[in-house]
């Protein structure tokens, strides 16, 4: 009975530590890898609108030769050409690059 109580007390601590370990099966066999906790913060573009995504969205909206001219915490501004002349599109710096102006 003592072993069951001791095992129950240790299991939650082991489970929390096991989240940092990955098991991968590949051409080299099975491997155990420790996950880097900073991986999810390394690519900030996943949390917002990257300049490349803004260029693609501007091109999809009809802007030719789009060029990112300003990136702030809240917006990404892209300039380019339409058939009427120079134009610009402002996207929110959020995932999916919604157009705001």
Secondary structure as the mmCIF struct_conf table of DSSP 4:
data_model
#
loop_
_struct_conf.conf_type_id
_struct_conf.id
_struct_conf.beg_label_comp_id
_struct_conf.beg_label_asym_id
_struct_conf.beg_label_seq_id
_struct_conf.end_label_comp_id
_struct_conf.end_label_asym_id
_struct_conf.end_label_seq_id
HELX_RH_AL_P HELX_RH_AL_P1 UNK A 2 UNK A 18
TURN_TY1_P TURN_TY1_P1 UNK A 19 UNK A 20
STRN STRN1 UNK A 21 UNK A 26
TURN_TY1_P TURN_TY1_P2 UNK A 27 UNK A 28
STRN STRN2 UNK A 29 UNK A 34
HELX_LH_PP_P HELX_LH_PP_P1 UNK A 35 UNK A 36
TURN_TY1_P TURN_TY1_P3 UNK A 37 UNK A 38
HELX_RH_AL_P HELX_RH_AL_P2 UNK A 39 UNK A 42
HELX_RH_3T_P HELX_RH_3T_P1 UNK A 44 UNK A 46
TURN_TY1_P TURN_TY1_P4 UNK A 47 UNK A 47
BEND BEND1 UNK A 48 UNK A 48
HELX_RH_AL_P HELX_RH_AL_P3 UNK A 51 UNK A 60
TURN_TY1_P TURN_TY1_P5 UNK A 61 UNK A 62
STRN STRN3 UNK A 64 UNK A 71
BEND BEND2 UNK A 73 UNK A 74
STRN STRN4 UNK A 75 UNK A 82
TURN_TY1_P TURN_TY1_P6 UNK A 83 UNK A 84
STRN STRN5 UNK A 85 UNK A 92
BEND BEND3 UNK A 93 UNK A 94
TURN_TY1_P TURN_TY1_P7 UNK A 95 UNK A 96
STRN STRN6 UNK A 99 UNK A 99
#
